[in-house]
Amino acid sequence: MKKGMVLCVLCVFGLVFCMGCAKQTVKELPLDVLKDKIKGGWAGQTISCTYGGPTEFQFRSKMIPDDHEIPWYDGYMKETYEERPGLYDDIYMDLTFVEVFEKEGLDAPASSFAKAFAYADYMLWHANQCARFNILNGIMPPESGNWLNNPCADDIDFQIEADFAGLMSPGMVNTSAEISDKIGHIMNYGDGWYGGVYVAAMYALAFISDDINYVVEEALKVIPAESQYAQCMQDVIKWHKENPDDWKITWQKTHDKWDNDVGCPHGVFDDFNIDAKINSAWILVGLLYGEKDFGKTTDISTRCGDDSDCNPASAGGILGTMIGYSNIPDYWKQGLAEVEPIDFKYTTISLNRTYDMSYKQALEVIKKNGGVVDEEKAVIKVQKPKPVRLEVGFEGHYPTEKKELNITLADEASFEFEGIGIAINGGARMAGRERDRSQSTEEYTFELEMYIDGDLAVTTKLPTDYRKRKFVPFYKYQLPMGKHTVRLKVLNPTDKAGIQLPNAIIYGDKPLKHKH
């Protein structure tokens, strides 16, 4: 049998070879090829994340110009490891979940992943931090990621953390989606969850096909076609076919139609867009226009802007899986061997250990899902994609106003708004502490109530501890359309700390006629 040949079940056991086996559901991979692809996925992700790091959210809702030089040289990865270790949240977040599988096995419950994530030492933002606060305060998955409990539910968070689910599920897109269901709902819902489901599915298919167009389109079958997420991806695929030689045309069309954040209170009415859809689109632009060239793929995905380290990391990881570690050009692997033995910050796990753990888990998943592994090869039972359930976050909610509040909340404060929902930005900080959070070890946790139209709507906490903070202090959706009065009350005032609430996003039941 030739390496990489797709075989039917009878062919596997040497009984018969059928002309239609290319359409059957079994794929044979020599073990050295399987491991090379897994290494390529992790290495590709790390390389491309490093490359895009200096531009992360420096070019918001715009392309990075061709004449903007992005550094790459031998020793650069080591410098980044040492000087900007937080850049690799793409990877050490993945590794939190990989390590739980390593310790507890494939059937580890969602609560184990949630607790490992919530109690980790690293800093979090957006949907991740909203979920961490929820878990630390007793709201466990999937409720921790639901949009009614997580105002950043449509953000990119699980999308940048889902690589592991595809890398442990070679050829098994539905299995990668099941893993994503368990873990992705810790921090996301709806389109935010779909970002991770789709990325994981592309990884899974990159093991069994070297056709980028096939992988991109086939993986999308796991996403409900009626979702906005799927519609955005379909647009990118369509516009690539119409303009196959100029990625900037597709970028502009995608930006014009889809660059409108609804959920994230930090990004609505701003050029800061951390929504999963638009950032997934930039992954696709890199993959489709990169034409299986690793450097071109990474560079294009980076130059799409927005989350320009995470997006090339996903594109580079998917392509790295497809072509394998051994086929990533030496130019892009320069300095990689130097960092492979180094543990990622906040972990005791290096890339070398990651390669081994991920390979071991992939073999376990192959066997659990009907495949066969012997001393030379793995025979994978390839899965036909099935769409996951439809989830719509912020349904019927349309941002209508960014309301300036400029409230310093010491005791009580009141204001009015008109709409069906509200999300209030801000946070708590120890008195005298500037942006440098290392100035004091003393912390305080405020206890507060939010009343809407005289009725108690929310009781919550606002910790000054940055790791435990509530990313969006107050939010409430699904109110009756109309004018509402908000009253905020501090139950335990102190002069040791303060609360600043600069603004709020107001939601109505109809979209604005003109985009802000």
C-alpha positions in Angstrom: 0.0 0.0 0.0 1.3 3.5 -0.8 1.8 5.9 2.0 -1.2 8.2 2.6 -3.5 6.1 0.4 -7.2 6.3 1.3 -8.5 2.8 1.7 -11.8 1.1 2.3 -12.2 -1.3 5.2 -11.7 -4.4 3.0 -8.5 -2.9 1.6 -7.1 -2.5 5.1 -7.3 -6.2 5.7 -5.9 -7.0 2.3 -9.1 -8.6 1.0 -9.9 -6.4 -1.9 -9.1 -3.1 -3.5 -12.0 -1.2 -4.9 -11.9 1.7 -7.4 -14.2 3.8 -5.2 -11.9 3.5 -2.1 -10.9 7.2 -2.4 -14.4 8.0 -1.3 -14.4 5.6 1.6 -14.0 6.4 5.2 -10.6 5.0 6.2 -7.2 6.7 6.0 -3.8 5.1 6.6 -1.0 7.1 8.0 2.5 5.8 8.8 3.2 6.7 12.4 6.3 8.8 11.5 4.1 10.8 9.2 1.4 11.2 11.8 3.9 12.5 14.4 5.5 14.8 11.8 2.2 16.3 11.1 1.4 16.8 14.8 4.8 18.4 15.3 4.1 20.6 12.2 0.9 21.8 13.8 2.4 22.9 17.0 5.6 24.3 15.5 3.7 26.1 12.8 1.4 27.7 15.4 4.4 28.8 17.5 6.4 30.2 14.5 3.5 32.2 13.1 2.4 33.5 16.5 6.0 34.8 17.0 6.0 36.4 13.6 2.7 38.2 14.1 3.4 39.2 17.7 4.8 42.8 17.1 1.7 43.8 15.2 -1.0 42.4 17.5 -3.9 44.8 17.4 -1.6 47.6 16.2 -3.6 47.7 13.0 -7.2 47.7 14.0 -9.7 47.1 11.2 -7.1 47.8 8.6 -4.5 46.0 6.6 -0.8 46.1 7.5 1.0 47.9 4.6 3.4 46.0 2.5 6.2 48.4 3.4 5.7 47.8 7.1 8.7 45.5 7.9 8.0 42.6 10.3 11.2 41.1 11.7 12.3 37.5 11.3 15.9 36.3 12.0 17.8 33.6 13.8 17.5 34.1 17.5 14.3 36.1 17.3 12.1 33.3 18.7 14.4 32.9 21.7 14.2 36.7 22.3 10.4 36.6 22.1 10.3 33.6 24.5 12.3 35.6 27.0 11.0 39.1 26.5 7.4 38.6 25.6 6.3 35.2 27.0 2.7 36.3 27.4 2.5 36.4 23.6 2.2 32.6 23.6 -1.2 32.6 25.3 -2.3 30.9 22.1 -0.2 27.9 23.1 -0.1 27.8 26.9 -3.9 28.1 26.9 -4.1 25.0 24.7 -1.6 23.2 26.9 -3.8 23.7 30.0 -6.3 21.4 28.3 -3.7 19.0 26.8 -2.4 18.5 30.4 -5.8 17.7 31.8 -6.2 15.0 29.1 -2.7 13.7 30.1 -3.6 13.5 33.7 -7.3 12.4 33.6 -7.7 10.7 30.3 -9.9 11.3 27.3 -13.1 11.2 29.4 -12.1 14.0 31.7 -15.2 16.1 32.6 -15.7 19.7 31.6 -15.3 20.8 35.2 -11.7 19.6 35.3 -10.8 21.7 32.3 -12.7 24.7 33.7 -11.0 24.6 37.1 -7.5 24.1 35.5 -8.2 27.1 33.3 -9.7 29.3 36.0 -7.1 28.7 38.7 -4.1 29.0 36.4 -1.6 31.8 37.1 -1.7 33.4 33.7 -3.6 36.6 32.9 -6.8 36.5 30.8 -8.9 38.9 28.9 -12.3 39.1 27.2 -14.4 35.9 27.1 -11.7 33.9 28.9 -11.6 36.3 31.8 -15.4 36.6 31.9 -15.5 32.8 32.1 -12.7 32.7 34.8 -14.7 35.1 37.0 -17.8 33.0 36.4 -16.1 29.8 37.4 -14.4 31.3 40.5 -17.9 32.4 41.5 -19.7 29.2 41.0 -21.0 29.5 37.4 -19.6 26.4 35.6 -19.7 25.4 31.9 -21.6 25.6 29.7 -23.3 28.5 31.6 -19.9 30.2 32.1 -19.6 30.8 28.3 -23.3 31.5 27.6 -23.9 35.1 26.3 -26.3 35.8 29.1 -23.5 35.3 31.5 -20.5 36.3 29.3 -20.8 39.5 27.4 -17.7 38.6 25.3 -19.2 35.2 24.2 -18.7 36.0 20.5 -15.0 36.9 21.0 -12.0 35.1 19.5 -11.0 33.3 22.7 -11.8 29.6 22.1 -10.8 30.1 18.4 -7.1 30.7 19.5 -7.2 27.8 21.9 -8.8 25.0 19.8 -5.8 23.8 18.0 -5.3 20.9 20.4 -8.8 19.5 19.7 -8.0 19.1 16.0 -4.5 17.9 16.5 -5.7 15.0 18.7 -8.5 14.1 16.3 -6.7 13.4 12.9 -9.4 12.9 10.2 -12.2 12.9 12.8 -13.9 16.3 12.5 -17.0 15.3 14.6 -14.7 14.1 17.4 -12.9 17.4 17.3 -16.3 19.1 17.5 -17.3 17.0 20.5 -14.1 18.0 22.3 -14.8 21.6 21.4 -18.3 21.3 22.8 -17.0 20.3 26.2 -14.2 22.8 26.4 -15.2 25.6 24.1 -18.3 26.3 26.1 -16.2 27.1 29.1 -15.6 30.6 27.6 -17.7 31.0 24.4 -21.1 30.5 22.8 -22.6 30.8 19.3 -20.2 32.4 16.8 -17.5 32.6 19.4 -17.7 28.9 19.9 -18.0 28.2 16.2 -14.6 29.9 15.6 -12.9 27.1 17.7 -15.0 24.3 16.2 -14.1 25.4 12.7 -10.4 25.8 13.4 -10.2 22.4 15.1 -12.0 20.8 12.1 -9.5 22.3 9.7 -6.7 20.9 11.7 -8.4 17.5 11.7 -8.8 17.5 8.0 -5.3 18.7 7.3 -4.1 15.3 8.4 -5.9 13.6 5.5 -5.9 16.1 2.7 -3.2 18.3 1.1 -5.9 20.4 -0.7 -6.4 23.7 1.1 -9.7 24.5 -0.7 -11.1 21.1 0.3 -10.0 21.4 3.9 -11.5 24.9 4.2 -14.8 24.0 2.6 -15.2 20.5 4.1 -14.5 21.7 7.6 -17.1 24.4 7.3 -19.7 21.6 7.1 -19.5 21.2 10.9 -20.9 24.7 11.3 -24.7 25.3 10.8 -25.1 27.0 7.4 -27.7 29.4 8.8 -25.2 30.9 11.3 -23.7 34.3 10.7 -20.3 32.6 11.3 -20.8 30.2 8.4 -22.1 32.9 6.2 -19.0 35.0 6.8 -16.7 32.1 5.9 -18.7 31.3 2.8 -18.3 34.9 1.7 -14.5 34.7 2.0 -14.5 31.4 0.1 -16.7 32.9 -2.6 -14.7 36.1 -2.9 -11.5 34.2 -3.1 -12.8 32.2 -6.1 -13.9 35.5 -7.7 -10.6 37.2 -7.0 -8.0 34.4 -6.7 -4.9 36.7 -7.3 -5.6 39.6 -5.0 -6.2 39.0 -1.3 -6.7 42.7 -0.6 -9.9 42.7 -2.6 -11.3 39.9 -0.5 -10.1 41.6 2.6 -11.9 44.8 1.7 -15.2 43.1 0.9 -15.0 41.1 4.1 -14.2 44.2 6.2 -17.1 46.2 4.6 -19.7 43.5 5.3 -18.5 41.8 8.5 -16.5 44.3 10.5 -19.2 45.0 13.1 -18.8 43.8 16.6 -22.1 43.2 18.5 -21.1 41.5 21.7 -17.8 42.7 23.1 -18.4 45.9 25.0 -14.8 47.0 24.4 -15.1 46.7 20.7 -18.6 47.9 19.8 -18.5 51.3 18.0 -14.7 51.1 17.9 -12.1 49.9 15.4 -11.0 47.3 17.9 -12.6 44.0 16.6 -11.9 40.9 18.6 -15.1 39.1 17.2 -14.5 35.5 16.1 -16.0 35.9 12.7 -13.8 38.6 11.3 -10.6 37.1 12.7 -11.5 33.7 11.4 -11.9 35.3 8.0 -8.3 36.5 8.2 -7.2 32.9 8.9 -9.0 31.9 5.7 -7.6 34.7 3.7 -4.1 33.5 4.7 -4.8 29.9 4.0 -6.5 30.4 0.6 -4.2 33.0 -0.8 -1.1 31.5 0.7 -1.2 28.6 -1.7 0.4 26.2 0.7 3.5 28.4 0.9 4.2 28.6 4.7 5.8 32.1 4.6 3.2 33.5 2.3 0.3 32.1 4.4 1.7 33.5 7.6 2.5 36.9 6.1 -0.9 37.4 4.5 -2.8 36.3 7.6 -0.7 38.7 9.7 -1.2 41.6 7.3 -4.9 41.2 7.5 -4.5 43.0 10.9 -6.7 42.9 14.0 -5.6 39.9 16.1 -2.5 39.5 13.9 -0.6 37.1 16.1 -3.5 34.7 16.8 -4.8 34.5 13.2 -1.5 33.6 11.6 -0.9 31.2 14.4 -4.0 29.3 13.4 -3.2 29.5 9.7 0.4 28.4 10.3 -0.7 25.6 12.5 -3.2 24.2 10.1 -0.8 24.4 7.2 2.0 23.0 9.3 -0.2 20.0 10.0 -0.9 19.6 6.3 2.7 19.7 5.1 4.4 18.3 8.3 7.2 19.6 10.4 9.8 18.3 8.0 8.4 20.4 5.2 8.3 23.7 7.0 11.0 25.7 5.3 14.3 26.0 7.3 14.0 29.8 7.0 10.9 29.7 9.2 12.3 27.1 11.5 15.5 29.1 12.3 15.7 29.4 16.1 13.0 26.8 16.6 15.3 24.1 17.9 16.7 26.5 20.4 13.2 27.1 22.0 11.8 23.6 21.7 13.2 22.4 25.1 12.1 25.6 26.9 8.9 25.4 29.0 6.2 28.0 28.1 5.7 30.5 30.8 3.1 29.5 33.4 3.7 25.8 32.5 6.1 23.0 32.9 5.6 22.0 29.3 7.9 22.6 26.4 7.2 22.2 22.7 9.2 18.9 22.8 6.9 17.6 25.5 3.9 18.9 23.7 4.7 17.0 20.6 4.9 13.8 22.6 1.7 14.3 24.6 -0.3 15.4 21.6 0.9 12.4 19.6 0.0 10.0 22.4 -3.5 11.5 22.7 -4.0 11.3 19.0 -3.3 7.6 19.0 -5.8 7.1 21.9 -8.5 9.1 20.0 -7.9 7.1 16.8 -8.4 3.8 18.7 -11.3 5.1 20.7 -13.1 6.0 17.5 -12.8 2.7 15.7 -9.3 3.1 14.2 -6.4 0.7 14.4 -2.8 1.4 15.5 0.1 -1.0 15.0 3.8 -0.6 15.2 4.1 1.1 11.8 0.8 2.8 11.0 -2.4 4.2 12.2 -5.6 3.4 10.3 -8.0 6.2 10.9 -11.8 6.0 10.6 -12.4 9.2 8.8 -15.6 11.0 9.8 -18.1 12.7 7.4 -18.7 16.2 8.9 -22.0 16.7 10.7 -23.1 20.2 11.7 -23.1 21.0 15.4 -26.2 22.6 16.9 -27.3 26.1 16.0 -26.5 28.7 18.7 -27.2 32.4 18.3 -25.7 34.8 20.9 -27.1 38.3 21.4 -30.1 37.4 19.3 -32.4 40.4 18.7 -29.9 42.7 20.4 -28.4 45.6 18.3 -25.9 48.1 19.6 -27.5 51.6 19.4 -25.3 53.8 21.6 -22.0 54.0 23.4 -23.2 56.0 26.4 -20.6 58.1 28.3 -21.0 57.6 32.1 -17.7 58.7 33.6 -18.8 57.4 37.0 -16.5 57.1 40.0 -18.6 54.7 42.0 -18.0 55.2 45.8 -21.4 54.6 47.2 -24.4 54.9 44.7 -25.0 56.2 41.2 -27.9 56.3 38.9 -28.6 56.9 35.2 -31.1 56.2 32.5 -31.0 54.5 29.1 -33.4 53.4 26.4 -33.2 49.9 25.0 -33.4 46.2 25.8 -29.9 45.6 27.2 -26.8 47.2 28.6 -23.2 46.3 29.3 -21.1 48.7 31.5 -17.4 48.9 31.0 -14.9 49.6 33.8 -13.4 48.0 36.8 -12.0 48.2 40.4 -8.5 49.2 41.4 -6.7 49.7 44.7 -6.3 53.4 45.6 -3.0 54.9 44.4 -2.2 51.9 42.2 -1.4 53.0 38.7 -1.3 50.6 35.7 1.6 48.7 37.2 -0.2 46.0 39.1 2.9 44.9 40.9 3.0 48.0 43.1 0.9 46.4 45.9 0.0 43.0 47.1 -3.1 44.2 48.9 -6.4 43.5 47.3 -10.0 44.3 47.9 -13.3 42.8 46.6 -16.3 45.1 46.3 -19.8 43.7 46.7 -22.4 45.5 44.6 -26.0 45.5 43.5 -27.6 46.7 40.2 -31.2 47.7 40.2 -33.2 48.2 37.0 -36.4 50.2 37.3 -36.3 49.7 41.1 -35.9 45.9 41.0 -32.8 44.1 42.0 -31.3 42.7 38.7 -27.8 41.7 39.7 -25.7 41.1 42.8 -22.0 40.8 41.9 -18.4 41.3 43.1 -15.7 43.5 41.7 -12.2 42.3 42.8 -9.2 44.6 42.4 -7.1 41.5 41.9 -6.3 41.6 38.2 -6.3 37.9 37.8 -9.7 37.5 39.4 -11.3 40.7 38.0 -14.7 41.0 36.4 -13.9 42.0 32.9 -17.3 43.7 32.3 -18.6 44.9 35.7 -22.4 45.0 34.9 -24.6 43.7 32.1 -28.2 42.8 31.6 -30.0 41.7 28.4 -33.5 40.7 27.3 -35.2 43.7 29.0 -38.5 45.0 27.6 -37.8 47.7 25.0 -38.1 51.1 26.5 -36.6 53.6 29.0 -34.9 52.1 32.1 -33.4 53.5 35.2 -30.2 51.9 36.5 -29.1 52.3 40.1 -25.7 50.9 41.2 -25.0 50.4 44.9 -21.8 49.5 46.7 -22.5 47.3 49.7 -19.0 47.6 51.3 -17.6 51.0 50.5 -13.9 51.7 51.2 -11.3 54.4 50.7 -8.7 51.7 50.0 -10.0 51.1 46.4 -12.1 52.7 43.8 -14.5 51.8 40.9 -14.4 53.6 37.6 -17.2 53.1 35.0 -16.4 55.1 31.9 -19.1 54.1 29.5 -21.8 51.6 28.6 -23.0 49.9 25.4 -26.8 50.2 25.0 -28.7 47.6 22.9 -32.0 48.1 21.1 -34.4 45.7 19.4 -33.7 47.1 15.9 -30.4 47.8 14.1 -29.2 51.3 13.5 -29.9 52.6 10.0 -26.3 53.8 9.8 -23.2 52.0 10.9 -21.1 54.0 13.4 
